[in-house]
C-alpha cells in the first residue's frame, strides 16, 4: 500500500515579495520549489526545510555570492532548452567560458579565483538577475513533520523533474559531461524513497504551480520509478 501525502501549496511569492509573508515563512516548513518565469514556467530547484525563513536566508546569500548555479536567461526563455543548449554534455571549462550558465568553483579547485567569484561584474549581475526572475512556491503537509517523509517526497519531485526534462530534451539525463553531483540541475536527492508514495496536490495557489510538478503523482517502490499522472 502506498503512503498518501497531500501537498498543500499555500504560497507563491516573487523573490522581492517574501517580506509580505514573513510570518508564514517563520512559522512553517515543508517543501518548496524555485520557478523561473519563462515560457513555459519551469522549476529550477526543489528543496525542503523545517523552517522556510532560515533556508531562504541561506539560499539568497548563496545565490548572490556565487555558491549556487545560476543561469543567464530572459523571461521568455525555456529553462530546459537553455540547459540543453548551454549545459548538457559540456565540460565545466566550456560552460564557464560561454557564461550562459554559472557553476560555482570550490576554493580547493586549482581554477578558483577570488576576483572572479566576488568581483566579476558580469557574473554578479547574472546572479542578481537570476534571483529577480524567480518565484518561490511553498507546500505544507501534516506528513512533513516527519523529516524522513519530507526528504523522500523531495527526492520524488527531483527525480520526476529530471525524468521529464530529459524527455523534453530527448536525452537520458540533462547534465554536464563531468561527474560532480551538483552539476545535475534541480537539486540533490538526500534520501531515496523507502516505500511507495501517492502524492496529491491541493491548495489556494494550485493554479500557479507548474504543470510539471502537478504531473508527479507518486513513487512505485517495486518498480523503483516515479509515477506520473495521465
C-alpha positions as CSV (number, residue, x, y, z in Angstrom):
1,X,0.0,0.0,0.0
2,X,1.3,3.5,-0.9
3,X,1.8,6.1,1.7
4,X,-0.5,9.0,0.9
5,X,0.9,12.6,1.2
6,X,-1.1,15.7,0.4
7,X,1.0,18.8,-0.6
8,X,-0.9,22.0,0.3
9,X,0.5,24.7,-2.0
10,X,-0.1,27.7,0.3
11,X,2.1,30.5,-1.1
12,X,3.7,31.5,-4.3
13,X,5.9,34.6,-3.9
14,X,8.2,36.7,-6.1
15,X,11.8,37.0,-4.9
16,X,11.2,40.6,-3.9
17,X,7.9,39.8,-2.0
18,X,8.9,37.4,0.7
19,X,8.6,40.1,3.3
20,X,4.9,40.1,2.7
21,X,4.6,36.6,4.1
22,X,7.5,36.6,6.6
23,X,5.3,35.3,9.4
24,X,4.3,32.3,7.3
25,X,7.9,31.6,6.4
26,X,9.0,31.8,10.1
27,X,6.2,29.5,11.3
28,X,6.2,26.8,8.7
29,X,8.3,24.3,6.9
30,X,7.8,21.7,4.2
31,X,8.7,21.5,0.5
32,X,9.4,24.4,-1.8
33,X,10.3,25.0,-5.5
34,X,12.0,27.7,-7.4
35,X,10.1,28.7,-10.5
36,X,11.8,30.5,-13.4
37,X,9.4,33.0,-15.0
38,X,10.0,31.7,-18.6
39,X,7.8,30.2,-21.2
40,X,6.7,27.8,-20.0
41,X,7.4,28.3,-16.3
42,X,9.9,25.7,-15.2
43,X,11.1,24.5,-11.8
44,X,14.8,25.1,-11.4
45,X,15.2,23.7,-7.9
46,X,13.4,21.6,-5.3
47,X,14.2,21.7,-1.6
48,X,12.8,21.0,1.9
49,X,13.1,22.8,5.2
50,X,12.0,22.6,8.8
51,X,11.6,26.4,8.7
52,X,11.3,28.2,5.4
53,X,12.7,31.5,6.6
54,X,16.1,30.1,7.7
55,X,16.6,28.1,4.5
56,X,15.8,31.1,2.2
57,X,18.1,33.4,4.1
58,X,20.8,31.0,3.2
59,X,19.6,30.4,-0.4
60,X,19.5,34.2,-1.2
61,X,23.0,34.6,0.2
62,X,24.4,31.7,-1.7
63,X,22.9,32.8,-5.0
64,X,24.3,36.3,-4.7
65,X,27.7,35.2,-3.6
66,X,28.2,32.6,-6.3
67,X,27.8,29.5,-4.3
68,X,24.9,28.1,-6.4
69,X,24.3,27.5,-10.1
70,X,22.8,30.5,-11.8
71,X,21.6,31.0,-15.4
72,X,21.7,33.9,-17.9
73,X,18.1,33.8,-19.3
74,X,15.4,36.2,-20.4
75,X,11.9,35.8,-19.0
76,X,10.7,34.3,-22.3
77,X,13.2,31.5,-22.3
78,X,12.6,27.8,-21.7
79,X,14.9,26.6,-18.9
80,X,15.0,23.1,-20.4
81,X,16.0,24.4,-23.8
82,X,18.7,26.6,-22.1
83,X,20.2,23.7,-20.3
84,X,20.2,21.5,-23.4
85,X,22.0,24.2,-25.5
86,X,24.4,25.7,-23.0
87,X,24.9,23.0,-20.3
88,X,24.2,19.4,-21.4
89,X,27.2,17.3,-22.3
90,X,29.7,20.2,-21.9
91,X,32.7,20.3,-19.7
92,X,32.9,22.7,-16.8
93,X,35.5,24.6,-18.8
94,X,33.2,25.0,-21.8
95,X,30.3,26.1,-19.6
96,X,32.5,28.6,-17.7
97,X,33.7,30.1,-21.0
98,X,30.3,30.5,-22.5
99,X,28.9,32.4,-19.5
100,X,25.3,31.3,-20.1
101,X,25.3,29.0,-17.1
102,X,27.3,29.6,-13.9
103,X,28.7,26.7,-11.8
104,X,30.4,27.6,-8.6
105,X,34.1,26.8,-8.3
106,X,35.1,25.3,-5.0
107,X,38.0,27.0,-3.1
108,X,40.0,23.8,-3.2
109,X,40.0,23.7,-7.0
110,X,43.0,24.9,-8.9
111,X,40.9,27.3,-11.0
112,X,39.3,29.1,-8.1
113,X,39.6,32.9,-8.2
114,X,38.6,35.4,-5.5
115,X,38.5,38.1,-8.2
116,X,36.1,36.2,-10.5
117,X,33.9,34.8,-7.7
118,X,33.4,38.1,-5.8
119,X,34.2,41.0,-8.1
120,X,33.4,39.9,-11.7
121,X,30.6,42.4,-12.6
122,X,29.0,40.3,-15.3
123,X,28.7,37.2,-13.0
124,X,27.4,39.3,-10.1
125,X,24.8,40.7,-12.5
126,X,23.9,37.2,-13.7
127,X,23.3,36.1,-10.1
128,X,21.1,39.2,-9.3
129,X,19.1,38.9,-12.5
130,X,18.5,35.2,-12.0
131,X,17.3,35.7,-8.4
132,X,14.9,38.5,-9.6
133,X,13.5,36.2,-12.3
134,X,12.4,33.6,-9.8
135,X,9.2,32.8,-8.0
136,X,9.0,30.5,-5.0
137,X,6.2,28.1,-4.1
138,X,5.7,26.6,-0.7
139,X,3.9,23.4,0.2
140,X,3.0,22.3,3.7
141,X,1.7,18.9,4.8
142,X,0.9,17.3,8.2
143,X,3.1,14.4,7.0
144,X,6.1,16.8,6.7
145,X,6.6,16.9,10.5
146,X,8.5,13.6,9.8
147,X,11.8,14.8,8.3
148,X,12.3,11.4,6.6
149,X,9.0,11.7,4.8
150,X,9.7,15.3,3.8
151,X,13.1,14.3,2.3
152,X,11.7,11.3,0.5
153,X,9.0,13.4,-1.2
154,X,11.6,16.0,-2.1
155,X,13.6,13.2,-3.8
156,X,10.5,12.0,-5.7
157,X,9.9,15.6,-7.1
158,X,13.5,16.0,-8.1
159,X,13.7,12.6,-9.8
160,X,10.3,13.2,-11.5
161,X,11.5,16.6,-12.9
162,X,14.8,15.2,-14.0
163,X,12.9,12.5,-16.0
164,X,10.5,15.0,-17.5
165,X,13.2,17.4,-18.5
166,X,15.3,14.7,-20.1
167,X,12.3,13.5,-22.0
168,X,11.6,17.0,-23.3
169,X,15.2,17.4,-24.4
170,X,15.4,14.0,-25.9
171,X,18.3,12.8,-23.7
172,X,18.9,10.3,-20.9
173,X,19.7,12.9,-18.3
174,X,20.4,16.7,-18.5
175,X,23.8,17.2,-17.0
176,X,27.3,18.3,-17.7
177,X,30.0,15.9,-19.0
178,X,31.7,15.8,-15.6
179,X,30.6,13.8,-12.6
180,X,30.2,16.3,-9.8
181,X,26.8,15.6,-8.3
182,X,25.8,19.3,-8.1
183,X,26.2,19.5,-11.9
184,X,22.8,17.8,-12.2
185,X,20.3,20.7,-12.1
186,X,17.2,20.9,-9.8
187,X,18.9,19.7,-6.6
188,X,20.5,16.7,-5.0
189,X,18.5,13.8,-3.6
190,X,19.3,13.4,0.0
191,X,17.1,10.4,0.7
192,X,15.7,8.0,-1.8
193,X,12.2,6.7,-1.2
194,X,12.0,3.7,1.2
195,X,8.3,2.9,0.4
196,X,5.7,3.6,-2.3
197,X,4.0,7.0,-2.2
198,X,0.9,8.6,-3.6
199,X,1.1,12.4,-3.9
200,X,-1.9,14.7,-4.0
201,X,-1.6,18.4,-4.8
202,X,-4.1,21.0,-3.5
203,X,-4.2,24.5,-2.0
204,X,-5.1,28.0,-2.8
205,X,-2.1,28.6,-5.1
206,X,-2.5,25.4,-7.1
207,X,-3.2,27.2,-10.3
208,X,0.2,28.9,-10.1
209,X,2.2,25.6,-9.7
210,X,3.9,24.5,-12.9
211,X,2.3,21.6,-14.7
212,X,5.5,19.5,-14.5
213,X,5.1,19.4,-10.7
214,X,1.4,18.5,-10.7
215,X,2.2,15.6,-13.1
216,X,4.2,13.9,-10.3
217,X,1.7,11.6,-8.7
218,X,3.9,9.3,-6.5
219,X,6.5,6.6,-6.4
220,X,6.4,2.9,-7.1
221,X,9.0,1.2,-4.8
222,X,8.7,-2.2,-6.6
223,X,9.4,-0.7,-10.0
224,X,11.7,2.0,-8.4
225,X,10.2,4.7,-10.6
226,X,8.3,7.9,-10.2
227,X,4.6,7.7,-11.2
228,X,3.2,10.4,-13.4
229,X,-0.5,11.3,-13.8
230,X,-2.1,10.9,-17.2
